[in-house]
Amino acid sequence: MVSRAIQRTCDAVRVMSVDTGKVVPRSEISLGVAPALQGRLAQLAATRVLVVDYFASRRCSLVIGDLTIDFEDEPPGPGYAELASIERVRVFAESRLLVILGDAGFTLRLGGPPFARHLGVDLDRPDRWIDFLDQPGVLARSRPFRWRRP
């Protein structure tokens, strides 16, 4: 049984796949920002866009993966949906992640040690991520994995 929230988000995915010029509104997907990051996102972005993506790989009959979030110089293009901006920073997400972002309670945070800070993600419902990794086709990628820039 699919909950109403997931169904609404699935509808947003269908809309974005038809009309790539449309921004997914906050009523469908709301991304939170941790208190330590609030007010600093635009400064960190420095006119770049924020891209939410994922990495997945099969190891010993098990699919493992991680959500990735990074700043890019240009919007990513086809296969990505634009979400509502956060602190004047444009946000894009891989289209297959829209259901998770709408249902799992997504919050941006700063992670890593003080000398190597980077953006991280907290999910209120991490079980949604595990469900995503179990879906067929999750290993098909629109963009290759890249190591983060220093």
C-alpha positions as CSV (number, residue, x, y, z in Angstrom):
1,M,0.0,0.0,0.0
2,V,1.4,3.4,-1.0
3,S,0.9,6.3,1.4
4,R,-0.6,9.5,0.2
5,A,2.8,11.4,0.7
6,I,4.6,8.8,-1.5
7,Q,1.9,9.0,-4.1
8,R,2.0,12.8,-4.2
9,T,5.8,12.6,-4.6
10,C,5.5,10.0,-7.3
11,D,3.1,12.4,-9.1
12,A,5.8,15.1,-8.8
13,V,8.3,12.7,-10.4
14,R,6.0,12.1,-13.3
15,V,5.4,15.9,-13.7
16,M,9.2,16.5,-13.7
17,S,9.9,13.9,-16.2
18,V,7.4,15.5,-18.6
19,D,8.1,19.2,-17.9
20,T,11.7,19.7,-16.9
21,G,11.2,23.5,-16.6
22,K,8.9,23.1,-13.5
23,V,10.3,23.3,-10.0
24,V,9.1,20.7,-7.4
25,P,7.4,22.9,-4.7
26,R,8.1,22.7,-1.0
27,S,4.7,21.3,-0.5
28,E,5.9,18.1,-2.2
29,I,9.5,18.0,-1.0
30,S,10.9,20.0,1.8
31,L,14.6,19.9,2.5
32,G,15.7,20.9,5.9
33,V,18.9,22.7,6.9
34,A,20.6,22.0,10.2
35,P,21.0,25.0,12.5
36,A,24.8,25.1,12.1
37,L,24.4,25.5,8.4
38,Q,21.5,28.0,8.3
39,G,22.5,31.3,6.8
40,R,25.8,29.9,5.4
41,L,24.6,27.9,2.4
42,A,24.6,30.8,-0.1
43,Q,28.2,31.7,1.0
44,L,29.3,28.1,0.6
45,A,27.6,27.8,-2.8
46,A,29.3,30.9,-4.2
47,T,26.8,31.0,-7.2
48,R,27.0,27.3,-7.8
49,V,24.1,24.9,-7.6
50,L,23.5,22.1,-5.1
51,V,23.1,18.6,-6.6
52,V,21.6,15.7,-4.6
53,D,22.6,12.4,-6.2
54,Y,23.6,8.9,-5.1
55,F,26.2,6.2,-5.6
56,A,25.3,2.5,-5.6
57,S,27.3,-0.6,-6.3
58,R,26.8,-4.4,-6.0
59,R,29.2,-6.2,-3.8
60,C,28.8,-9.9,-2.9
61,S,25.1,-10.0,-4.1
62,L,24.3,-6.9,-1.9
63,V,23.7,-3.4,-3.2
64,I,25.4,-0.7,-1.1
65,G,25.1,3.0,-1.7
66,D,25.3,6.5,-0.3
67,L,23.5,9.8,-0.9
68,T,25.9,12.4,-2.3
69,I,25.5,16.2,-2.1
70,D,27.8,18.6,-3.7
71,F,28.0,22.0,-5.4
72,E,28.4,22.1,-9.2
73,D,29.2,25.0,-11.5
74,E,26.3,24.2,-13.8
75,P,22.8,22.6,-13.4
76,P,23.1,18.8,-14.1
77,G,20.7,18.5,-17.0
78,P,18.3,15.7,-18.0
79,G,17.5,13.1,-15.3
80,Y,17.5,15.8,-12.6
81,A,14.6,17.7,-11.1
82,E,14.9,21.2,-9.7
83,L,13.6,21.6,-6.2
84,A,12.6,24.8,-4.4
85,S,15.7,26.9,-3.7
86,I,17.2,27.1,-0.2
87,E,18.7,30.4,0.9
88,R,18.8,31.5,-2.8
89,V,20.8,28.4,-3.8
90,R,19.2,26.4,-6.7
91,V,18.8,22.7,-5.7
92,F,18.7,19.8,-8.1
93,A,18.0,16.1,-7.3
94,E,18.4,12.9,-9.3
95,S,14.8,12.1,-10.4
96,R,14.7,8.7,-8.8
97,L,15.5,10.2,-5.4
98,L,12.4,12.4,-5.3
99,V,10.3,9.7,-3.6
100,I,12.9,9.3,-0.9
101,L,13.4,13.0,-0.4
102,G,9.7,13.6,-0.1
103,D,9.1,10.8,2.4
104,A,12.3,10.3,4.4
105,G,12.8,13.7,6.1
106,F,15.9,15.1,4.4
107,T,18.2,17.6,6.3
108,L,21.4,19.1,5.1
109,R,24.2,19.4,7.6
110,L,27.9,20.0,7.8
111,G,30.0,16.9,8.3
112,G,33.5,15.8,8.8
113,P,36.3,17.0,11.0
114,P,36.9,20.8,11.4
115,F,39.8,20.7,8.9
116,A,37.8,18.9,6.2
117,R,34.2,20.1,6.4
118,H,31.8,19.0,3.8
119,L,28.0,18.8,3.3
120,G,26.2,15.8,4.6
121,V,22.7,14.4,4.8
122,D,20.5,13.2,7.6
123,L,17.4,11.2,6.9
124,D,14.6,11.0,9.6
125,R,13.6,7.7,8.0
126,P,16.7,6.0,6.7
127,D,14.7,2.8,6.0
128,R,13.4,4.6,2.9
129,W,17.0,4.7,1.6
130,I,17.4,0.9,2.2
131,D,14.1,0.3,0.3
132,F,15.4,2.4,-2.6
133,L,18.5,0.3,-2.8
134,D,16.4,-2.8,-3.1
135,Q,14.5,-1.5,-6.2
136,P,15.4,-2.9,-9.6
137,G,17.4,-0.5,-11.8
138,V,19.0,1.4,-9.0
139,L,22.5,0.6,-10.4
140,A,21.7,2.2,-13.7
141,R,23.3,5.7,-13.6
142,S,22.8,8.8,-15.6
143,R,26.2,10.3,-14.5
144,P,29.4,8.5,-13.4
145,F,30.6,8.7,-9.9
146,R,33.1,11.4,-9.2
147,W,35.3,12.0,-6.2
148,R,34.6,15.2,-4.4
149,R,36.7,18.2,-5.2
150,P,39.1,19.4,-2.5
